Amino acid sequence: MHKIRRNDTIVVLAGKDKGKRGKVQRILTQEGRVIVEGINLVKRHLRPNPALRQAGIVQKEAALAISNVKLVCPSCSKPARIGSQLLEDGTKTRVCKQCHEVIP
């Protein structure tokens, strides 16, 4: 199980977009990759299709390896390692290793 979820803010650790922050749109668990809003943009050439939109060159996000991103803690706003903790009511939550705050 990965510690990154949809709508988390992440920072890119390696690659052409190193240092950029973005919001996770999708997680591809089988491949171990994530798609992040506005990061790792690639150009796709589309053919004309009457059912779809106009043909041309379209920019879209490509998947990044999940090992090349790190979660940004919402409370301390720094890239942080994530741990897990059991609360009193028995639910398991994510916790920032630096500031020890619970990550929703």
ROZAFI-215055 format. One record per residue (C-alpha): residue number from 1; residue in three letters; x, y, z. Coordinates in Angstrom, 3 decimals, padded with zeros to 6 digits. Each point is the difference from the previous one (the first is absolute). Layout:
N
SITE:num:residuo:c1:c2:c3
SITE:NUM:Ala:X:Y:Z
...
//
This chain:
104
SITE:num:residuo:c1:c2:c3
SITE:1:Met:000.000:000.000:000.000
SITE:2:His:001.285:003.430:-000.939
SITE:3:Lys:-000.162:002.947:002.341
SITE:4:Ile:-001.056:002.415:-002.742
SITE:5:Arg:-003.692:000.451:-000.780
SITE:6:Arg:-002.141:001.943:-002.452
SITE:7:Asn:-000.109:003.803:000.519
SITE:8:Asp:003.243:-000.037:002.047
SITE:9:Thr:002.543:002.715:-000.747
SITE:10:Ile:003.339:-001.484:-001.009
SITE:11:Val:003.446:001.220:-001.022
SITE:12:Val:002.011:-001.619:-002.819
SITE:13:Leu:003.395:-001.345:001.105
SITE:14:Ala:001.524:-001.003:-003.365
SITE:15:Gly:-000.402:000.632:-003.704
SITE:16:Lys:-000.629:002.998:-002.207
SITE:17:Asp:-002.555:001.492:002.424
SITE:18:Lys:002.139:-000.387:003.135
SITE:19:Gly:-001.099:002.332:002.805
SITE:20:Lys:-003.475:000.707:-001.407
SITE:21:Arg:-003.093:-000.471:002.132
SITE:22:Gly:-003.344:-001.278:-001.163
SITE:23:Lys:-003.187:-001.790:000.957
SITE:24:Val:-000.397:-003.740:-000.610
SITE:25:Gln:-002.740:-000.705:-002.536
SITE:26:Arg:000.285:-003.770:-000.299
SITE:27:Ile:001.975:-002.858:001.496
SITE:28:Leu:000.867:-003.013:-002.148
SITE:29:Thr:000.611:-002.560:002.737
SITE:30:Gln:000.803:-002.946:-002.283
SITE:31:Glu:002.781:001.941:-001.754
SITE:32:Gly:001.140:001.907:003.103
SITE:33:Arg:-000.506:003.371:-001.689
SITE:34:Val:-001.895:003.239:000.605
SITE:35:Ile:-001.473:002.646:-002.302
SITE:36:Val:000.503:003.522:001.355
SITE:37:Glu:-001.830:003.130:-001.145
SITE:38:Gly:002.214:002.207:-002.215
SITE:39:Ile:003.154:-002.117:000.405
SITE:40:Asn:001.802:-002.244:-002.528
SITE:41:Leu:-001.881:001.473:-002.962
SITE:42:Val:000.400:-001.833:-003.302
SITE:43:Lys:-001.369:000.761:-003.460
SITE:44:Arg:-002.310:-002.478:-001.694
SITE:45:His:-000.904:000.157:-003.677
SITE:46:Leu:-003.701:-000.782:-000.482
SITE:47:Arg:-001.650:-001.076:-003.245
SITE:48:Pro:-003.322:001.489:-001.044
SITE:49:Asn:-002.910:-001.972:001.412
SITE:50:Pro:-003.626:001.000:-000.569
SITE:51:Ala:-001.039:-001.238:003.459
SITE:52:Leu:002.754:001.898:001.842
SITE:53:Arg:001.522:003.450:-000.212
SITE:54:Gln:002.087:001.573:-002.735
SITE:55:Ala:003.295:-001.537:-001.093
SITE:56:Gly:003.319:001.563:000.893
SITE:57:Ile:002.695:000.041:002.637
SITE:58:Val:-001.301:-000.235:003.575
SITE:59:Gln:001.976:000.424:003.220
SITE:60:Lys:-000.862:-002.405:002.799
SITE:61:Glu:001.525:-001.324:003.206
SITE:62:Ala:002.000:-003.222:-000.128
SITE:63:Ala:000.509:-002.332:002.956
SITE:64:Leu:002.922:000.396:002.413
SITE:65:Ala:001.577:-002.772:002.036
SITE:66:Ile:-001.384:000.154:003.540
SITE:67:Ser:003.551:-000.293:001.351
SITE:68:Asn:000.850:003.355:-001.624
SITE:69:Val:-002.613:001.976:001.951
SITE:70:Lys:-000.307:000.903:003.661
SITE:71:Leu:-003.048:001.134:001.933
SITE:72:Val:-000.069:003.616:001.214
SITE:73:Cys:-001.258:000.265:003.584
SITE:74:Pro:-003.002:002.375:000.159
SITE:75:Ser:000.947:001.357:003.448
SITE:76:Cys:003.761:000.623:-000.395
SITE:77:Ser:-000.156:000.328:-003.848
SITE:78:Lys:003.260:-001.914:-000.472
SITE:79:Pro:000.627:-003.276:-001.846
SITE:80:Ala:-000.293:-002.602:002.731
SITE:81:Arg:000.348:-003.673:000.674
SITE:82:Ile:-003.287:-001.549:001.020
SITE:83:Gly:-000.690:-002.436:002.794
SITE:84:Ser:-003.189:-001.584:001.271
SITE:85:Gln:-001.579:000.167:003.419
SITE:86:Leu:-002.992:-001.558:001.713
SITE:87:Leu:-002.413:002.462:001.599
SITE:88:Glu:-001.972:-000.632:003.190
SITE:89:Asp:-003.093:-001.026:-001.983
SITE:90:Gly:002.023:-002.675:-001.840
SITE:91:Thr:000.306:001.727:-003.377
SITE:92:Lys:003.342:000.069:-001.786
SITE:93:Thr:001.221:003.414:-001.200
SITE:94:Arg:002.997:001.477:-001.796
SITE:95:Val:002.418:002.093:002.069
SITE:96:Cys:002.771:002.398:-001.045
SITE:97:Lys:003.349:-001.220:001.357
SITE:98:Gln:001.359:003.565:000.467
SITE:99:Cys:-002.830:001.881:001.716
SITE:100:His:-001.967:-003.065:001.264
SITE:101:Glu:-003.290:001.449:-001.284
SITE:102:Val:-002.790:-002.230:-001.306
SITE:103:Ile:-000.432:000.230:-003.785
SITE:104:Pro:-003.650:-000.243:-001.037
//
